[in-house]
Each structure stands twice: as C-alpha cells, then as structure tokens.
Amino acid sequence: MKYGLTQKQVSSLLGNEIVILNHQDGVYYSMEDVGTLVWEKLNEQPHTFDELVAHICQVYEIDEATCRTDLAGLMASLVKEKLVSELLTDQ
C-alpha cells in the first residue's frame, strides 16, 4: 500500500512549515519538521510507509522503531482528516 495526497486539500510551504486547507471542510492544518518532510515527499508522488520511514531516518537522527511509531500516528491522522489516502501498491 502507498500513501498519496487527496484532492480535498490544497497546501503551501511557508518557510519550514506546510499549511494545508481541507477545502471540503474549510479546516486549516499546519505541520513543521518531519510533517513537512513527509508532506513534501507525498506531494512528489505516492510512497509506501517503509519508503517514508527510510527517508525520515536518513534525514533525522532517529531510531527506526520510534520513527515507525510516530509516523504511524501521523499517517493515521492525515488519513482520518482525508488529507492523505491509502492507495493500492500499483498506483
């Protein structure tokens, strides 16, 4: 499974922060640091969870287990808010 951005949002990078508008609900979100890194990777193209973990661990000094736990929480929140969707692996 891969994760990709939905069509229900628009986003903009402001400095080191990503600002996202869920235009369906009219709710704004913002993320910094790792959240911005993940968002920028997903903005390029869909990625698997493992690809995102590898990229985060490469950029930040974090152990893989902690990264996996934290990223799982972030991705669950983004999916719940319909900013990111789970895609089939062939997409």
Phi and psi in degrees as GROMACS dihedral restraints (atoms count N, CA, C in turn):
[ dihedral_restraints ]
;  ai    aj    ak    al  type     phi  dphi    fc
    3     4     5     6     1  -118.2    20    10
    4     5     6     7     1   160.8    20    10
    6     7     8     9     1  -110.4    20    10
    7     8     9    10     1   140.1    20    10
    9    10    11    12     1  -143.1    20    10
   10    11    12    13     1   158.4    20    10
   12    13    14    15     1   -72.1    20    10
   13    14    15    16     1   146.0    20    10
   15    16    17    18     1   -87.6    20    10
   16    17    18    19     1   172.1    20    10
   18    19    20    21     1   -88.6    20    10
   19    20    21    22     1     1.9    20    10
   21    22    23    24     1   -90.4    20    10
   22    23    24    25     1    14.8    20    10
   24    25    26    27     1  -143.3    20    10
   25    26    27    28     1   158.1    20    10
   27    28    29    30     1  -132.2    20    10
   28    29    30    31     1   148.7    20    10
   30    31    32    33     1  -141.0    20    10
   31    32    33    34     1   160.4    20    10
   33    34    35    36     1  -148.6    20    10
   34    35    36    37     1   140.0    20    10
   36    37    38    39     1   -88.5    20    10
   37    38    39    40     1   123.9    20    10
   39    40    41    42     1  -123.0    20    10
   40    41    42    43     1    99.1    20    10
   42    43    44    45     1    67.5    20    10
   43    44    45    46     1  -121.0    20    10
   45    46    47    48     1  -103.0    20    10
   46    47    48    49     1    15.9    20    10
   48    49    50    51     1  -119.5    20    10
   49    50    51    52     1   139.4    20    10
   51    52    53    54     1  -101.8    20    10
   52    53    54    55     1   131.7    20    10
   54    55    56    57     1  -112.6    20    10
   55    56    57    58     1   128.5    20    10
   57    58    59    60     1  -124.3    20    10
   58    59    60    61     1   135.6    20    10
   60    61    62    63     1  -113.5    20    10
   61    62    63    64     1   120.6    20    10
   63    64    65    66     1   -82.4    20    10
   64    65    66    67     1    98.5    20    10
   66    67    68    69     1   -73.0    20    10
   67    68    69    70     1   -11.8    20    10
   69    70    71    72     1   -75.5    20    10
   70    71    72    73     1   -40.5    20    10
   72    73    74    75     1  -101.4    20    10
   73    74    75    76     1   -14.5    20    10
   75    76    77    78     1    73.8    20    10
   76    77    78    79     1    26.0    20    10
   78    79    80    81     1  -106.5    20    10
   79    80    81    82     1   135.2    20    10
   81    82    83    84     1   -96.6    20    10
   82    83    84    85     1   146.2    20    10
   84    85    86    87     1  -133.0    20    10
   85    86    87    88     1   155.4    20    10
   87    88    89    90     1  -141.8    20    10
   88    89    90    91     1   148.0    20    10
   90    91    92    93     1  -140.4    20    10
   91    92    93    94     1   149.3    20    10
   93    94    95    96     1  -124.2    20    10
   94    95    96    97     1   171.7    20    10
   96    97    98    99     1    51.5    20    10
   97    98    99   100     1  -113.8    20    10
   99   100   101   102     1   -63.4    20    10
  100   101   102   103     1   -39.7    20    10
  102   103   104   105     1   -59.3    20    10
  103   104   105   106     1   -42.4    20    10
  105   106   107   108     1   -66.0    20    10
  106   107   108   109     1   -41.6    20    10
  108   109   110   111     1   -59.3    20    10
  109   110   111   112     1   -47.1    20    10
  111   112   113   114     1   -62.4    20    10
  112   113   114   115     1   -46.1    20    10
  114   115   116   117     1   -61.1    20    10
  115   116   117   118     1   -43.7    20    10
  117   118   119   120     1   -63.3    20    10
  118   119   120   121     1   -39.2    20    10
  120   121   122   123     1   -63.4    20    10
  121   122   123   124     1   -42.9    20    10
  123   124   125   126     1   -70.7    20    10
  124   125   126   127     1   -26.4    20    10
  126   127   128   129     1   -70.1    20    10
  127   128   129   130     1   -28.4    20    10
  129   130   131   132     1   -69.9    20    10
  130   131   132   133     1   -48.2    20    10
  132   133   134   135     1  -175.2    20    10
  133   134   135   136     1   163.2    20    10
  135   136   137   138     1   -62.7    20    10
  136   137   138   139     1   147.6    20    10
  138   139   140   141     1  -137.4    20    10
  139   140   141   142     1   152.7    20    10
  141   142   143   144     1   -78.6    20    10
  142   143   144   145     1   163.6    20    10
  144   145   146   147     1   -58.2    20    10
  145   146   147   148     1   -45.2    20    10
  147   148   149   150     1   -62.6    20    10
  148   149   150   151     1   -37.8    20    10
  150   151   152   153     1   -64.1    20    10
  151   152   153   154     1   -41.0    20    10
  153   154   155   156     1   -66.4    20    10
  154   155   156   157     1   -42.8    20    10
  156   157   158   159     1   -59.0    20    10
  157   158   159   160     1   -47.9    20    10
  159   160   161   162     1   -59.2    20    10
  160   161   162   163     1   -42.6    20    10
  162   163   164   165     1   -66.7    20    10
  163   164   165   166     1   -44.7    20    10
  165   166   167   168     1   -62.2    20    10
  166   167   168   169     1   -45.3    20    10
  168   169   170   171     1   -64.1    20    10
  169   170   171   172     1   -28.9    20    10
  171   172   173   174     1   -72.5    20    10
  172   173   174   175     1   -37.8    20    10
  174   175   176   177     1   -84.5    20    10
  175   176   177   178     1   -39.4    20    10
  177   178   179   180     1  -111.8    20    10
  178   179   180   181     1   151.5    20    10
  180   181   182   183     1   -83.4    20    10
  181   182   183   184     1    88.7    20    10
  183   184   185   186     1  -143.0    20    10
  184   185   186   187     1   142.5    20    10
  186   187   188   189     1   -76.9    20    10
  187   188   189   190     1   152.4    20    10
  189   190   191   192     1   -60.9    20    10
  190   191   192   193     1   -39.6    20    10
  192   193   194   195     1   -62.8    20    10
  193   194   195   196     1   -45.0    20    10
  195   196   197   198     1   -64.5    20    10
  196   197   198   199     1   -42.8    20    10
  198   199   200   201     1   -58.7    20    10
  199   200   201   202     1   -47.0    20    10
  201   202   203   204     1   -60.6    20    10
  202   203   204   205     1   -43.8    20    10
  204   205   206   207     1   -63.6    20    10
  205   206   207   208     1   -49.3    20    10
  207   208   209   210     1   -65.7    20    10
  208   209   210   211     1   -42.1    20    10
  210   211   212   213     1   -67.2    20    10
  211   212   213   214     1   -37.1    20    10
  213   214   215   216     1   -59.4    20    10
  214   215   216   217     1   -41.2    20    10
  216   217   218   219     1   -65.1    20    10
  217   218   219   220     1   -44.1    20    10
  219   220   221   222     1   -62.4    20    10
  220   221   222   223     1   -47.3    20    10
  222   223   224   225     1   -65.1    20    10
  223   224   225   226     1   -38.6    20    10
  225   226   227   228     1   -61.2    20    10
  226   227   228   229     1   -41.1    20    10
  228   229   230   231     1   -65.7    20    10
  229   230   231   232     1   -44.1    20    10
  231   232   233   234     1   -64.9    20    10
  232   233   234   235     1   -38.2    20    10
  234   235   236   237     1   -67.9    20    10
  235   236   237   238     1   -44.4    20    10
  237   238   239   240     1   -58.8    20    10
  238   239   240   241     1   -40.3    20    10
  240   241   242   243     1   -81.9    20    10
  241   242   243   244     1     1.3    20    10
  243   244   245   246     1    62.6    20    10
  244   245   246   247     1    32.8    20    10
  246   247   248   249     1   -93.9    20    10
  247   248   249   250     1   -26.6    20    10
  249   250   251   252     1  -131.2    20    10
  250   251   252   253     1   145.7    20    10
  252   253   254   255     1  -123.8    20    10
  253   254   255   256     1   155.3    20    10
  255   256   257   258     1   -88.0    20    10
  256   257   258   259     1   126.7    20    10
  258   259   260   261     1  -113.6    20    10
  259   260   261   262     1   156.4    20    10
  261   262   263   264     1   -65.2    20    10
  262   263   264   265     1   151.6    20    10
  264   265   266   267     1   -64.6    20    10
  265   266   267   268     1   -19.9    20    10
  267   268   269   270     1   -87.7    20    10
  268   269   270   271     1     6.4    20    10
